[in-house]
Amino acid sequence: MSLTRTDVPIAVPIGAGVVTVLVGFSSSFAVVLSGLRAVGATPGQAASGLLALTVL
């Protein structure tokens, strides 16, 4: 028995999309944070920079 397109509940692709967004955002968040720390930003400056990038 194979599943057809109509047998898959709508929550499955939506859940996969949400997980993809969270993983993508988290990984870019870590890269930006590392970059800010590498240029000498204090923890407060790094938090401010991340907030600014998140809002944009």
Backbone torsions as a table, in degrees:
resi	resn	phi	psi	omega
1	MET	NA	123.5	178.3
2	SER	-111.2	151.7	179.6
3	LEU	-84.7	136.9	173.5
4	THR	-97.6	174.0	-178.1
5	ARG	-59.6	-34.1	-177.0
6	THR	-80.7	-12.4	-179.8
7	ASP	-84.1	-13.2	-177.1
8	VAL	-88.7	123.3	178.6
9	PRO	-62.5	149.3	-177.0
10	ILE	-62.8	-24.1	-178.8
11	ALA	-67.0	-24.2	-177.9
12	VAL	-65.7	-54.9	179.2
13	PRO	-68.4	-31.2	177.9
14	ILE	-67.0	-43.6	177.1
15	GLY	-61.4	-41.3	178.3
16	ALA	-63.8	-39.2	177.7
17	GLY	-65.1	-41.6	179.4
18	VAL	-64.2	-43.9	178.0
19	VAL	-61.8	-41.8	179.5
20	THR	-62.0	-43.5	179.0
21	VAL	-62.9	-45.2	-179.0
22	LEU	-63.4	-42.4	179.4
23	VAL	-66.4	-43.4	179.2
24	GLY	-63.4	-44.5	179.6
25	PHE	-65.8	-42.2	-179.1
26	SER	-64.0	-41.3	-178.3
27	SER	-69.0	-40.7	178.1
28	SER	-68.4	-34.3	176.6
29	PHE	-59.0	-45.8	-179.5
30	ALA	-65.8	-39.2	-180.0
31	VAL	-66.1	-44.8	179.9
32	VAL	-65.0	-42.8	178.7
33	LEU	-61.1	-42.7	177.5
34	SER	-62.4	-41.8	178.6
35	GLY	-64.1	-42.5	178.6
36	LEU	-64.0	-41.7	178.5
37	ARG	-67.0	-34.2	-179.0
38	ALA	-67.0	-30.3	179.3
39	VAL	-89.3	6.5	173.2
40	GLY	94.9	16.3	178.8
41	ALA	-70.2	140.1	174.9
42	THR	-73.4	165.7	177.4
43	PRO	-56.9	-37.1	177.6
44	GLY	-65.8	-42.4	178.3
45	GLN	-66.5	-39.4	179.1
46	ALA	-64.5	-42.1	178.0
47	ALA	-63.3	-40.9	178.6
48	SER	-64.7	-42.1	178.4
49	GLY	-63.7	-41.7	178.1
50	LEU	-65.5	-38.0	177.1
51	LEU	-63.3	-44.3	179.7
52	ALA	-61.5	-42.0	179.8
53	LEU	-70.2	-33.2	179.5
54	THR	-68.7	-38.6	-178.8
55	VAL	-70.4	-36.0	-178.8
56	LEU	-71.0	NA	NA
